[in-house]
Amino acid sequence: MRKKDILGNFVKNPNVIYEHSIKKITDEPEAYSALITFLPGCRELHVDTDGIIHCLAGAGYKWLMYLPLHENWCITVFYDPDGKLLEWYFDISKGNFYDENNMPCIDDIFLDLVIMPDGKVITIDADELQEAFDKNEITKDDYEHAYKVRDGIINSKWNDVEFLSRFSDKLLADYL
């Protein structure tokens, strides 16, 4: 498993030029949000999601993150420079917690879930989860936990594009 803070840890990369803001969500117990805006000069990040290559980071892109400490996941909402929502990305975790610097973090357990604006649901990094299990980096309970959390997301309001749209619009409005 990998510790990942609310800023995604990637921001320690010198090729990533950004500004950010982190907020405690006051109407929820122990939940945080963060908005990362990528600035001019930032290298682009292209990813393959279900066979389609698209850009998720670069100058003008935004990442809106939501980390509820009472759940076993966090979500990142990706926006292009025109404000178009690209996808909702769920990092599945063994648990969410504060680190030694009081930064909200997750114990990332490899398996991830992407929900596209058209409602398509894509499980990703199952190969990483399997590899971690095969190398005894995680237990059978951890392996099963990851799929249980994924299935819980799929069978909940978090798999409803209309709900996700309202939720992410409300979170983003707090930063604008």
N, C-alpha and C positions, 0 to 999 in steps of 0.2 A: 504494500500500500504506500501511497505517497501523500505527504502533507501538502496541502495547497491552501494558500490564504485567499481572502476574498478578492484580492487583485490578481489571482491566478498564477502567481509566482513567475510567469513569463516576463513580467515587467522589469525584472532584474537584468534582462538582456539589453546590452548597450545599443543594439540596433532598433530597439523599440522606444520611440519618442512619444510621450503621452502626458496628459494631465488627468487627475482623478479626484474624486470626492467620495467619501464613505459616510453613510448616515445610519443611525439606529432608527428602526421603524418604530414609532412610538405607539401605534395602535395594535401592535403584536408583541407577544412576549418573546424576547431574545431573538430578534430577526434584524438583519442588516441588509443594506443595499449599497452598491457602489456603481458609479458611472465612470467609465474610462473613455476618454476621447483621444484618438490618435492624431498626432500633429504632423505638419509637413516635414518631410524627411524620414518618416517612419517607413521601414521596409514593409512591403505587402506580404500578407500571409494568405496563400491559396491552399484550399483543402479539397479533398475528394469526399463528397457526401453521396453515397449510394450511386457512384459512377458519374457524378456531375462535379466538375471542378469549378469552384467559385471562390471569390475573394471575401475573407471575413475581417481583415485588418489592413490598414493603410491610412494615409492622410484623410481625415474627415470621418472615418468609421467610428462607431461608438459601440461599446459593450456595456450593457446594463446587467448587473449581477444582483441576485437575491439569495441570501444565505440564512435560512431559518435554523437556529441551533437545535430546535426540537425535532428536526427531520433527519433523514439519512440521504439527503441530496442537496444540491444547490443548482440554481438555474442561471444561465447566461443568455441574454437576448442580444442578438447581433443586428446592427443597423448599418446600412451603407451611408455614404456621404450625403445622399438626398433624403435620409430619414426613413428609407424603405426597410421594413423588418425582413430580415433574411432567414432567421430560424431561431427556435428556442432549443437550448442545449442543456440537458440535465447531466451533471456529474453525480454519479451514485457514490455514496460514501458509507464507510463503516460507522461513522459518527461525525458530528459537527461539534466544534469546541473553540475555546480561546487558547491561543498559544502563549508562550512565556512573555510576549510583548503586548498581551491583551488584544491581539488581532484575531477576528473571527476566521476560522479555518475549517477545512474538511479533511477527513482521512480517506482520500480518494481510493476507491477499490476497483479501478480500471474500467469497469463497464459503464457505458454512457448511452444516453437516449436523445435522439434529435426529433423534434416535431417541426415539420415544415408548415408554412402558412396555408398550404392547401390541405392540411390535415394528415399528410403522410407521416407515419411513425417509423423511425429507423433506429435499430439497435446497432451501436458501433463499439468497437474495441472488445468484442467478445473473444477475439483471438488473444488479446493481451490478458484478459481474465483467465482464459484456459492455460496460457503459458505460465502465469503466476502460480496457478494451482499445480500444474505439472512440475514446477520447480520447487514446490513446497514453500513458496513465498506467502501463500495464504492457505487457510484451512478449508476443509469441505464446508464447514459452517459459513465461512466468509463467502465462498463461491455461491452457495445457495442463497445467502442473504442478498447478494448483489442482484440475482434474478428476482427474488421476492420483492425487493424495493422497486426494480424496474416494472414488474407486473402491477405493483400497487399504483405507480404513476399512471400506467396505461389504463387502469380501471378506475380512475378518479377524475375529478374536475380538472386536474392538471393536463389531461389529454383532450381538453375541449378548446378548440382554437378561439372561439368567441370569449371564453373565460380568460384564456391566456392573453388575448389581445387587450381586454379591459384591464387586466391586472398589470401588464407591462406598460400600458398607456398611463395608468395612474402612477406607477413607480417613476416613469420617465418625467412626468409632469412635475414631480417634486424637485427635479434638478433644473428645470427650464424657467 
